[in-house]
């Protein structure tokens, strides 16, 4: 599960200027877009997804006219609105694209959509556990009700290192005073093409981006004035054995 509160400062730190317009593709309920509007004064967010129910949920959570919602297939159409300074694809949704030709075509479309000095960012996981099956569980407290907790389970149930196709499922169990009151098995199921860092970099450069850098998913530091810093990973040894990172493709020559 992504953390918009950490992602928004990271995205702003990656950009070489002062980004104002965010494009969020494969947005679901537009959590990053909603956080962007709350954190960036005078900003605009353009969120696109195929699921109208998710977009309706986003509107119910944020009535601001600065949030522009589009039911669209971003692989074949361009959401209306100003040119984004940043386009973000989170929750490993870049893996919804299975064919390299389609990946390059989408990235080329994003390159054309971006404003000058724009940046495209997506998240990805990899490393030694990338093609292992198994699961990870976390417990989450419910704000305002310390009796209720949610157990979140991420399961990788199938993985083929030859084709790089993986199948993942998300499960949720709701407990009140440690008693199960709701169970949502296979709440979400994904069949992904897990792209490697080198494959993404090559596709981004082929699509016309000038430079590609890799960042840890959390910002590196913050100064006393609240400014966030993010340094690209320069040495492969700095990657965790099993990592989640953000891959940034710059439309211009690079960062400041």
Backbone as CSV, one residue per row, in Angstrom:
resi,resn,N_x,N_y,N_z,CA_x,CA_y,CA_z,C_x,C_y,C_z
1,UNK,0.852,-1.185,0.000,0.000,0.000,0.000,0.889,1.235,0.000
2,UNK,0.606,2.187,-0.916,1.444,3.360,-1.013,1.112,4.349,0.091
3,UNK,2.063,5.228,0.379,1.915,6.239,1.420,1.966,7.604,0.750
4,UNK,0.808,8.194,0.408,0.817,9.474,-0.296,1.532,10.578,0.471
5,UNK,1.439,10.536,1.806,2.093,11.565,2.599,3.599,11.578,2.449
6,UNK,4.196,10.423,2.142,5.638,10.357,1.881,5.949,10.541,0.402
7,UNK,5.043,10.090,-0.469,5.296,10.155,-1.906,5.271,11.582,-2.436
8,UNK,4.345,12.402,-1.958,4.235,13.759,-2.499,5.512,14.570,-2.265
9,UNK,6.093,14.596,-1.055,7.374,15.303,-0.900,8.484,14.717,-1.759
10,UNK,8.477,13.394,-1.933,9.498,12.766,-2.767,9.351,13.214,-4.221
11,UNK,8.138,13.202,-4.742,7.918,13.621,-6.131,8.347,15.070,-6.335
12,UNK,8.030,15.919,-5.381,8.424,17.334,-5.502,9.943,17.482,-5.454
13,UNK,10.598,16.649,-4.655,12.055,16.728,-4.552,12.743,16.194,-5.804
14,UNK,12.136,15.215,-6.463,12.721,14.654,-7.681,12.668,15.666,-8.824
15,UNK,11.586,16.434,-8.901,11.416,17.380,-10.006,12.468,18.491,-9.934
16,UNK,13.035,18.933,-11.080,14.099,19.947,-11.048,13.619,21.358,-10.767
17,UNK,12.320,21.587,-10.746,11.799,22.926,-10.498,10.785,22.936,-9.377
18,UNK,9.698,23.675,-9.589,8.624,23.764,-8.613,7.332,23.253,-9.271
19,UNK,7.127,21.963,-9.282,5.979,21.396,-9.988,4.663,21.815,-9.357
20,UNK,3.698,22.089,-10.220,2.370,22.498,-9.756,1.283,21.540,-10.226
21,UNK,1.433,20.999,-11.438,0.398,20.149,-12.019,0.849,18.690,-11.976
22,UNK,0.043,17.853,-11.337,0.320,16.417,-11.244,-0.648,15.648,-12.118
23,UNK,-0.129,14.709,-12.886,-0.963,13.728,-13.557,-0.786,12.386,-12.862
24,UNK,-1.874,11.780,-12.428,-1.819,10.466,-11.774,-2.555,9.461,-12.645
25,UNK,-1.802,8.605,-13.326,-2.394,7.578,-14.183,-2.634,6.305,-13.375
26,UNK,-3.603,5.489,-13.816,-3.999,4.288,-13.061,-4.292,4.692,-11.615
27,UNK,-5.070,5.756,-11.438,-5.138,6.466,-10.158,-5.982,5.793,-9.096
28,UNK,-6.889,4.878,-9.481,-7.881,4.347,-8.529,-8.606,5.531,-7.887
29,UNK,-8.635,5.622,-6.559,-9.352,6.706,-5.890,-8.520,7.968,-5.727
30,UNK,-7.422,8.056,-6.474,-6.633,9.296,-6.576,-6.056,9.760,-5.245
31,UNK,-5.558,8.834,-4.450,-5.031,9.187,-3.134,-3.841,10.144,-3.238
32,UNK,-2.941,9.897,-4.190,-1.775,10.776,-4.336,-2.213,12.151,-4.827
33,UNK,-3.152,12.191,-5.758,-3.660,13.470,-6.254,-4.297,14.283,-5.129
34,UNK,-5.079,13.637,-4.295,-5.740,14.348,-3.203,-4.724,14.893,-2.211
35,UNK,-3.688,14.114,-1.942,-2.628,14.580,-1.048,-1.840,15.716,-1.692
36,UNK,-1.619,15.626,-3.001,-0.914,16.677,-3.733,-1.637,18.024,-3.576
37,UNK,-2.944,18.024,-3.735,-3.716,19.261,-3.604,-3.623,19.831,-2.194
38,UNK,-3.579,18.943,-1.207,-3.504,19.398,0.185,-2.132,19.950,0.538
39,UNK,-1.086,19.445,-0.135,0.287,19.812,0.227,0.878,20.923,-0.652
40,UNK,0.372,21.097,-1.871,0.974,22.037,-2.820,-0.008,23.172,-3.087
41,UNK,0.246,24.364,-2.542,-0.691,25.478,-2.723,-0.884,25.824,-4.201
42,UNK,-2.141,26.064,-4.578,-2.454,26.470,-5.937,-2.236,25.403,-6.984
43,UNK,-2.148,24.158,-6.567,-1.827,23.068,-7.488,-3.078,22.533,-8.178
44,UNK,-2.831,21.714,-9.202,-3.883,21.017,-9.936,-3.468,19.553,-10.035
45,UNK,-4.434,18.657,-9.942,-4.161,17.227,-10.115,-5.142,16.657,-11.127
46,UNK,-4.607,15.871,-12.066,-5.412,15.239,-13.104,-5.285,13.735,-12.923
47,UNK,-6.354,13.112,-12.449,-6.326,11.681,-12.137,-7.145,10.915,-13.171
48,UNK,-6.569,9.827,-13.667,-7.237,9.031,-14.698,-7.251,7.563,-14.312
49,UNK,-8.399,6.929,-14.525,-8.545,5.502,-14.238,-9.714,4.973,-15.072
50,UNK,-9.730,3.665,-15.274,-10.822,3.039,-16.026,-12.041,2.743,-15.158
51,UNK,-11.860,2.697,-13.843,-12.919,2.279,-12.927,-13.698,3.497,-12.438
52,UNK,-14.929,3.646,-12.896,-15.724,4.803,-12.515,-16.034,4.802,-11.025
53,UNK,-16.206,3.626,-10.412,-16.481,3.571,-8.973,-15.343,4.182,-8.178
54,UNK,-14.101,3.922,-8.597,-12.953,4.515,-7.913,-12.947,6.034,-8.063
55,UNK,-13.260,6.497,-9.251,-13.287,7.948,-9.479,-14.416,8.601,-8.687
56,UNK,-15.551,7.928,-8.573,-16.644,8.457,-7.748,-16.215,8.541,-6.290
57,UNK,-15.459,7.556,-5.847,-14.949,7.582,-4.473,-13.995,8.757,-4.274
58,UNK,-13.162,9.012,-5.269,-12.238,10.148,-5.188,-13.007,11.456,-5.060
59,UNK,-14.072,11.610,-5.861,-14.855,12.849,-5.804,-15.564,12.985,-4.474
60,UNK,-16.031,11.875,-3.915,-16.688,11.928,-2.609,-15.718,12.371,-1.520
61,UNK,-14.436,12.050,-1.693,-13.432,12.394,-0.695,-12.821,13.774,-0.933
62,UNK,-12.978,14.313,-2.147,-12.393,15.625,-2.460,-13.269,16.318,-3.493
63,UNK,-13.955,17.370,-3.067,-14.857,18.092,-3.965,-14.173,19.248,-4.678
64,UNK,-12.869,19.427,-4.474,-12.174,20.578,-5.047,-12.207,20.553,-6.574
65,UNK,-12.486,21.705,-7.212,-12.421,21.753,-8.680,-10.998,21.617,-9.207
66,UNK,-9.999,21.715,-8.324,-8.608,21.533,-8.748,-8.280,20.061,-8.966
67,UNK,-9.171,19.174,-8.525,-9.022,17.748,-8.814,-9.842,17.419,-10.048
68,UNK,-9.173,17.079,-11.124,-9.843,16.774,-12.380,-9.780,15.269,-12.611
69,UNK,-10.938,14.658,-12.674,-11.043,13.209,-12.770,-11.481,12.810,-14.178
70,UNK,-10.828,11.778,-14.706,-11.140,11.321,-16.053,-11.221,9.800,-16.069
71,UNK,-12.335,9.296,-16.585,-12.415,7.864,-16.865,-11.803,7.662,-18.238
72,UNK,-10.594,7.110,-18.263,-9.857,7.044,-19.520,-8.867,5.904,-19.496
73,UNK,-8.598,5.367,-20.671,-7.519,4.411,-20.879,-6.291,5.209,-21.287
74,UNK,-5.367,5.410,-20.364,-4.217,6.278,-20.626,-3.257,5.668,-21.645
75,UNK,-3.452,4.391,-21.995,-2.609,3.783,-23.021,-2.983,4.274,-24.416
76,UNK,-4.217,4.760,-24.545,-4.680,5.144,-25.871,-5.246,6.549,-25.945
77,UNK,-5.449,7.217,-24.816,-6.016,8.565,-24.829,-5.302,9.443,-23.816
78,UNK,-5.427,10.754,-23.999,-4.763,11.722,-23.136,-5.800,12.440,-22.289
79,UNK,-5.714,12.359,-20.960,-6.663,13.083,-20.105,-6.595,14.579,-20.369
80,UNK,-7.750,15.243,-20.391,-7.798,16.667,-20.664,-7.270,17.465,-19.476
81,UNK,-6.701,18.628,-19.770,-6.201,19.500,-18.723,-4.857,20.077,-19.079
82,UNK,-4.303,20.901,-18.193,-2.986,21.482,-18.459,-1.906,20.403,-18.504
83,UNK,-0.815,20.721,-19.165,0.290,19.758,-19.242,0.852,19.504,-17.846
84,UNK,0.973,18.247,-17.450,1.505,17.960,-16.120,3.005,18.264,-16.021
85,UNK,3.406,18.753,-14.855,4.834,18.852,-14.539,5.374,17.473,-14.163
86,UNK,4.501,16.674,-13.588,4.839,15.315,-13.160,3.725,14.371,-13.572
87,UNK,4.082,13.201,-14.052,3.124,12.103,-14.202,3.592,10.979,-13.293
88,UNK,2.690,10.505,-12.435,3.039,9.444,-11.488,2.163,8.227,-11.731
89,UNK,2.794,7.065,-11.748,2.102,5.771,-11.844,2.528,4.964,-10.617
90,UNK,1.603,4.765,-9.688,1.936,4.089,-8.436,1.333,2.714,-8.314
91,UNK,1.576,2.105,-7.152,1.052,0.761,-6.844,1.458,-0.266,-7.896
92,UNK,2.646,-0.081,-8.473,3.218,-1.011,-9.464,2.339,-1.146,-10.701
93,UNK,1.509,-0.139,-10.964,0.569,-0.235,-12.083,1.256,-0.235,-13.439
94,UNK,2.514,0.177,-13.505,3.239,0.092,-14.767,3.278,-1.363,-15.244
95,UNK,3.140,-2.291,-14.311,3.188,-3.719,-14.644,1.888,-4.217,-15.270
96,UNK,0.856,-3.352,-15.320,-0.350,-3.706,-16.056,-0.062,-3.791,-17.551
97,UNK,1.027,-3.165,-17.979,1.428,-3.200,-19.386,2.345,-4.408,-19.567
98,UNK,1.946,-5.382,-20.362,2.674,-6.647,-20.457,3.686,-6.693,-21.593
99,UNK,3.484,-5.928,-22.652,4.336,-6.017,-23.838,5.260,-4.811,-23.919
100,UNK,6.515,-5.044,-24.296,7.476,-3.949,-24.357,7.045,-2.880,-25.360
101,UNK,6.513,-3.296,-26.498,6.071,-2.325,-27.510,5.012,-1.396,-26.934
102,UNK,4.066,-1.961,-26.186,3.021,-1.150,-25.562,3.597,-0.254,-24.476
103,UNK,4.600,-0.754,-23.736,5.245,0.049,-22.701,5.918,1.276,-23.314
104,UNK,6.698,1.069,-24.378,7.385,2.194,-25.020,6.369,3.186,-25.589
105,UNK,5.290,2.676,-26.184,4.270,3.557,-26.742,3.617,4.405,-25.651
106,UNK,3.330,3.797,-24.500,2.755,4.562,-23.387,3.727,5.607,-22.877
107,UNK,4.983,5.230,-22.699,5.986,6.184,-22.212,6.183,7.327,-23.211
108,UNK,6.136,7.017,-24.497,6.251,8.069,-25.513,5.054,9.023,-25.422
109,UNK,3.868,8.479,-25.175,2.683,9.324,-24.997,2.848,10.219,-23.766
110,UNK,3.383,9.662,-22.682,3.614,10.457,-21.472,4.637,11.560,-21.732
111,UNK,5.695,11.227,-22.469,6.713,12.233,-22.804,6.088,13.406,-23.548
112,UNK,5.158,13.124,-24.446,4.505,14.189,-25.205,3.536,14.989,-24.337
113,UNK,2.947,14.348,-23.330,1.991,15.040,-22.458,2.668,16.021,-21.511
114,UNK,3.901,15.749,-21.122,4.557,16.502,-20.063,4.891,17.938,-20.471
115,UNK,4.875,18.823,-19.470,5.367,20.178,-19.661,6.882,20.151,-19.818
116,UNK,7.447,21.277,-20.242,8.905,21.382,-20.331,9.527,21.067,-18.975
117,UNK,10.619,20.339,-18.985,11.309,19.895,-17.762,10.429,18.966,-16.922
118,UNK,9.443,18.336,-17.565,8.577,17.424,-16.841,9.268,16.118,-16.511
119,UNK,8.667,15.377,-15.577,9.238,14.118,-15.104,8.130,13.068,-15.015
120,UNK,8.438,11.887,-15.503,7.570,10.727,-15.340,8.157,9.845,-14.250
121,UNK,7.333,9.419,-13.293,7.800,8.589,-12.174,6.867,7.398,-12.002
122,UNK,7.452,6.212,-11.863,6.664,5.030,-11.515,7.389,4.262,-10.419
123,UNK,6.641,3.473,-9.669,7.278,2.634,-8.658,7.345,1.199,-9.155
124,UNK,8.312,0.460,-8.609,8.529,-0.935,-9.007,9.217,-1.662,-7.872
125,UNK,9.015,-2.974,-7.798,9.747,-3.764,-6.810,10.634,-4.772,-7.537
126,UNK,11.625,-5.254,-6.835,12.549,-6.210,-7.439,13.533,-6.723,-6.400
127,UNK,14.590,-7.344,-6.884,15.590,-7.896,-5.976,15.440,-9.397,-5.815
128,UNK,16.079,-9.923,-4.785,16.195,-11.375,-4.643,14.859,-12.069,-4.389
129,UNK,13.880,-11.353,-3.848,12.593,-11.989,-3.552,11.534,-11.718,-4.627
130,UNK,11.928,-11.074,-5.720,10.937,-10.618,-6.705,10.121,-11.754,-7.295
131,UNK,10.720,-12.932,-7.447,10.005,-14.049,-8.059,9.771,-15.187,-7.064
132,UNK,9.773,-14.846,-5.791,9.401,-15.825,-4.773,7.909,-15.735,-4.492
133,UNK,7.297,-16.857,-4.183,5.923,-16.835,-3.710,5.935,-16.716,-2.191
134,UNK,4.858,-16.183,-1.654,4.765,-15.989,-0.215,3.884,-14.789,0.078
135,UNK,3.897,-14.339,1.332,3.039,-13.222,1.689,3.677,-12.377,2.786
136,UNK,3.199,-11.144,2.876,3.592,-10.199,3.928,2.324,-9.674,4.562
137,UNK,2.310,-9.579,5.897,1.142,-9.079,6.602,1.512,-7.861,7.446
138,UNK,0.552,-6.934,7.521,0.712,-5.761,8.385,-0.616,-5.484,9.063
139,UNK,-0.533,-4.961,10.295,-1.731,-4.548,11.016,-1.827,-3.027,10.981
140,UNK,-3.021,-2.532,10.718,-3.257,-1.092,10.650,-4.340,-0.710,11.647
141,UNK,-4.086,0.343,12.413,-5.081,0.874,13.331,-6.097,1.700,12.551
142,UNK,-7.311,1.765,13.031,-8.358,2.585,12.434,-8.443,3.891,13.204
143,UNK,-8.202,5.027,12.566,-8.236,6.318,13.277,-9.581,6.541,13.963
144,UNK,-9.518,6.918,15.216,-10.732,7.225,15.964,-11.405,6.040,16.628
145,UNK,-10.870,4.838,16.422,-11.476,3.653,17.041,-10.360,2.663,17.355
146,UNK,-9.845,2.715,18.589,-8.714,1.862,18.937,-9.121,0.407,19.166
147,UNK,-10.425,0.097,19.039,-10.878,-1.291,19.167,-10.781,-2.046,17.846
148,UNK,-10.674,-1.291,16.740,-10.731,-1.915,15.417,-9.351,-1.853,14.759
149,UNK,-8.946,-2.973,14.191,-7.701,-3.053,13.429,-7.969,-3.795,12.122
150,UNK,-7.145,-3.493,11.144,-7.259,-4.152,9.838,-5.961,-4.878,9.543
151,UNK,-6.072,-6.166,9.277,-4.904,-6.944,8.875,-4.843,-6.967,7.351
152,UNK,-3.763,-6.410,6.837,-3.550,-6.324,5.393,-2.541,-7.392,4.986
153,UNK,-2.886,-8.184,3.973,-1.992,-9.237,3.496,-1.707,-9.033,2.014
154,UNK,-0.410,-8.943,1.697,0.049,-8.924,0.309,0.591,-10.315,0.002
155,UNK,0.014,-10.963,-0.996,0.423,-12.318,-1.350,0.912,-12.364,-2.792
156,UNK,2.108,-12.914,-2.981,2.555,-13.250,-4.329,2.337,-14.760,-4.475
157,UNK,1.296,-15.111,-5.207,0.878,-16.513,-5.235,1.473,-17.289,-6.402
158,UNK,1.965,-16.571,-7.419,2.589,-17.251,-8.551,3.614,-16.316,-9.165
159,UNK,4.721,-16.872,-9.648,5.770,-16.060,-10.250,6.579,-16.910,-11.222
160,UNK,6.770,-16.384,-12.422,7.501,-17.094,-13.471,8.685,-16.236,-13.912
161,UNK,9.891,-16.561,-13.500,11.051,-15.735,-13.872,11.391,-15.799,-15.355
162,UNK,10.857,-16.781,-16.073,11.137,-16.884,-17.515,10.323,-15.849,-18.290
163,UNK,9.038,-15.726,-17.955,8.180,-14.751,-18.626,8.074,-13.435,-17.865
164,UNK,8.531,-13.425,-16.603,8.430,-12.267,-15.700,6.970,-11.927,-15.376
165,UNK,6.090,-12.926,-15.484,4.694,-12.734,-15.108,4.505,-13.190,-13.663
166,UNK,3.878,-12.330,-12.865,3.601,-12.661,-11.463,2.115,-12.446,-11.198
167,UNK,1.591,-13.175,-10.215,0.204,-12.978,-9.793,0.192,-12.627,-8.311
168,UNK,-0.426,-11.497,-8.008,-0.465,-11.002,-6.636,-1.909,-10.780,-6.202
169,UNK,-2.152,-10.963,-4.919,-3.489,-10.753,-4.372,-3.392,-9.985,-3.060
170,UNK,-4.399,-9.164,-2.798,-4.494,-8.404,-1.552,-5.711,-8.898,-0.780
171,UNK,-5.500,-9.165,0.516,-6.567,-9.650,1.394,-6.671,-8.721,2.604
172,UNK,-7.882,-8.570,3.133,-8.111,-7.716,4.295,-8.981,-8.448,5.313
173,UNK,-8.577,-8.366,6.570,-9.375,-8.910,7.667,-9.589,-7.786,8.685
174,UNK,-10.840,-7.527,9.013,-11.193,-6.466,9.963,-11.516,-7.112,11.308
175,UNK,-10.857,-6.636,12.355,-11.046,-7.194,13.693,-11.507,-6.104,14.655
176,UNK,-12.460,-6.448,15.502,-12.850,-5.579,16.611,-12.615,-6.348,17.899
177,UNK,-11.788,-5.797,18.760,-11.405,-6.480,20.002,-10.913,-7.888,19.701
178,UNK,-10.115,-8.008,18.622,-9.495,-9.264,18.180,-10.495,-10.291,17.647
179,UNK,-11.748,-9.885,17.437,-12.743,-10.771,16.828,-12.943,-10.356,15.374
180,UNK,-12.907,-11.339,14.471,-13.060,-11.050,13.048,-14.499,-10.637,12.761
181,UNK,-14.668,-9.428,12.186,-16.011,-8.956,11.849,-16.206,-8.837,10.329
182,UNK,-15.099,-8.799,9.583,-15.183,-8.807,8.119,-13.964,-9.524,7.566
183,UNK,-14.173,-10.226,6.465,-13.062,-10.916,5.803,-13.207,-10.665,4.303
184,UNK,-12.150,-10.122,3.695,-12.159,-9.833,2.259,-10.965,-10.544,1.613
185,UNK,-11.189,-11.780,1.217,-10.156,-12.563,0.545,-10.166,-12.235,-0.948
186,UNK,-8.977,-12.102,-1.522,-8.858,-11.728,-2.940,-9.615,-10.437,-3.231
187,UNK,-9.451,-9.453,-2.326,-10.089,-8.153,-2.558,-9.600,-7.540,-3.864
188,UNK,-8.315,-7.729,-4.152,-7.725,-7.311,-5.416,-6.783,-8.412,-5.889
189,UNK,-6.841,-8.733,-7.164,-5.952,-9.735,-7.746,-5.332,-9.132,-9.005
190,UNK,-4.006,-9.240,-9.116,-3.281,-8.646,-10.234,-2.426,-9.706,-10.922
191,UNK,-2.409,-9.658,-12.242,-1.505,-10.486,-13.032,-0.607,-9.523,-13.800
192,UNK,0.635,-9.426,-13.359,1.536,-8.380,-13.816,2.707,-8.925,-14.615
193,UNK,3.235,-8.052,-15.447,4.545,-8.263,-16.066,5.527,-7.430,-15.237
194,UNK,6.360,-8.093,-14.462,7.270,-7.403,-13.548,8.500,-6.920,-14.312
195,UNK,8.533,-5.620,-14.588,9.643,-5.035,-15.343,10.864,-4.841,-14.456
196,UNK,12.044,-5.126,-14.979,13.284,-4.876,-14.248,13.681,-3.412,-14.405
197,UNK,14.594,-2.961,-13.563,15.073,-1.578,-13.661,15.736,-1.317,-15.007
198,UNK,16.520,-2.264,-15.489,17.202,-2.060,-16.766,16.194,-2.002,-17.918
199,UNK,15.149,-2.830,-17.865,14.126,-2.807,-18.915,13.379,-1.479,-18.925
200,UNK,13.032,-0.985,-17.735,12.342,0.298,-17.661,13.231,1.422,-18.183
201,UNK,14.491,1.408,-17.779,15.406,2.464,-18.225,15.530,2.467,-19.747
202,UNK,15.722,1.302,-20.338,15.871,1.225,-21.793,14.607,1.698,-22.502
203,UNK,13.440,1.313,-21.991,12.187,1.727,-22.604,11.986,3.236,-22.486
204,UNK,12.336,3.812,-21.345,12.178,5.252,-21.147,13.079,6.051,-22.089
205,UNK,14.316,5.613,-22.235,15.225,6.305,-23.141,14.762,6.163,-24.590
206,UNK,14.277,4.983,-24.946,13.769,4.783,-26.304,12.548,5.661,-26.565
207,UNK,11.760,5.929,-25.532,10.565,6.747,-25.673,10.876,8.228,-25.796
208,UNK,12.133,8.606,-25.650,12.510,9.995,-25.852,12.891,10.770,-24.614
209,UNK,12.904,10.120,-23.458,13.337,10.815,-22.251,14.852,10.997,-22.281
210,UNK,15.305,12.084,-21.674,16.715,12.439,-21.754,17.571,11.704,-20.731
211,UNK,16.973,11.336,-19.614,17.757,10.772,-18.515,16.839,9.981,-17.595
212,UNK,17.369,8.930,-16.988,16.601,8.089,-16.068,17.384,7.927,-14.776
213,UNK,16.708,8.102,-13.642,17.342,7.921,-12.340,16.430,7.093,-11.445
214,UNK,17.036,6.450,-10.450,16.306,5.577,-9.521,16.436,6.150,-8.116
215,UNK,15.324,6.172,-7.389,15.286,6.749,-6.047,14.654,5.763,-5.078
216,UNK,15.134,5.787,-3.835,14.422,5.074,-2.787,13.025,5.645,-2.660
217,UNK,12.064,4.815,-2.252,10.670,5.252,-2.232,10.394,6.290,-1.158
218,UNK,11.256,6.402,-0.169,11.095,7.413,0.869,12.159,8.488,0.691
219,UNK,11.822,9.756,0.945,12.811,10.822,0.815,14.006,10.588,1.726
220,UNK,15.168,11.102,1.301,16.394,10.875,2.062,16.491,11.727,3.314
221,UNK,16.049,12.986,3.232,16.239,13.891,4.366,15.300,15.081,4.234
222,UNK,15.189,15.839,5.334,14.382,17.049,5.348,15.101,18.067,6.220
223,UNK,15.198,19.322,5.716,15.902,20.339,6.494,14.956,21.001,7.484
224,UNK,15.484,21.972,8.243,14.696,22.619,9.277,13.521,23.413,8.754
225,UNK,13.561,23.784,7.472,12.464,24.535,6.863,11.426,23.627,6.214
226,UNK,11.620,22.324,6.344,10.661,21.386,5.782,10.915,21.015,4.339
227,UNK,12.062,21.448,3.783,12.392,21.080,2.406,12.909,19.647,2.360
228,UNK,12.395,18.864,1.430,12.750,17.458,1.309,13.824,17.272,0.250
229,UNK,14.758,16.362,0.518,15.834,16.056,-0.420,15.721,14.595,-0.853
230,UNK,16.044,14.367,-2.111,16.039,13.001,-2.640,17.258,12.848,-3.537
231,UNK,18.091,11.885,-3.231,19.300,11.647,-4.011,19.127,10.366,-4.814
232,UNK,19.470,10.396,-6.112,19.363,9.167,-6.909,20.345,8.110,-6.435
233,UNK,19.971,6.853,-6.626,20.846,5.738,-6.281,21.895,5.602,-7.367
234,UNK,23.149,5.789,-7.001,24.240,5.750,-7.975,24.973,4.420,-7.981
235,UNK,24.966,3.734,-6.846,25.708,2.487,-6.700,24.721,1.339,-6.505
236,UNK,24.751,0.306,-7.339,23.826,-0.824,-7.160,23.896,-1.425,-5.767
237,UNK,25.036,-1.303,-5.097,25.168,-1.849,-3.749,24.259,-1.126,-2.755
238,UNK,23.772,0.084,-3.132,22.885,0.832,-2.246,21.436,0.342,-2.312
239,UNK,21.134,-0.512,-3.282,19.805,-1.101,-3.346,19.663,-2.192,-2.289
240,UNK,18.522,-2.247,-1.647,18.255,-3.357,-0.733,18.197,-4.664,-1.519
241,UNK,18.413,-5.783,-0.825,18.323,-7.081,-1.487,16.943,-7.290,-2.123
242,UNK,15.916,-6.853,-1.422,14.553,-6.811,-1.964,14.092,-5.365,-1.847
243,UNK,13.845,-4.720,-2.979,13.657,-3.270,-2.952,12.321,-2.854,-3.553
244,UNK,11.861,-1.683,-3.105,10.801,-0.930,-3.758,11.374,0.444,-4.041
245,UNK,11.383,0.854,-5.303,12.007,2.109,-5.693,11.090,2.876,-6.633
246,UNK,11.428,4.145,-6.846,10.777,4.960,-7.848,11.772,5.193,-8.989
247,UNK,11.313,4.995,-10.205,12.116,5.220,-11.394,11.627,6.507,-12.050
248,UNK,12.530,7.466,-12.234,12.169,8.776,-12.758,12.806,8.992,-14.120
249,UNK,11.976,9.384,-15.088,12.446,9.699,-16.437,12.261,11.180,-16.684
250,UNK,13.353,11.870,-17.027,13.339,13.326,-17.158,13.199,13.726,-18.625
251,UNK,12.227,14.604,-18.892,12.045,15.088,-20.256,13.198,15.986,-20.666
252,UNK,13.796,16.733,-19.707,14.945,17.583,-19.968,16.230,16.880,-19.630
253,UNK,17.341,17.619,-19.582,18.643,16.985,-19.395,18.893,16.411,-18.026
254,UNK,18.091,16.748,-17.040,18.324,16.161,-15.717,17.856,17.051,-14.600
255,UNK,18.342,16.783,-13.399,17.904,17.499,-12.220,18.787,18.701,-11.991
256,UNK,18.333,19.592,-11.089,19.127,20.784,-10.776,20.391,20.393,-10.034
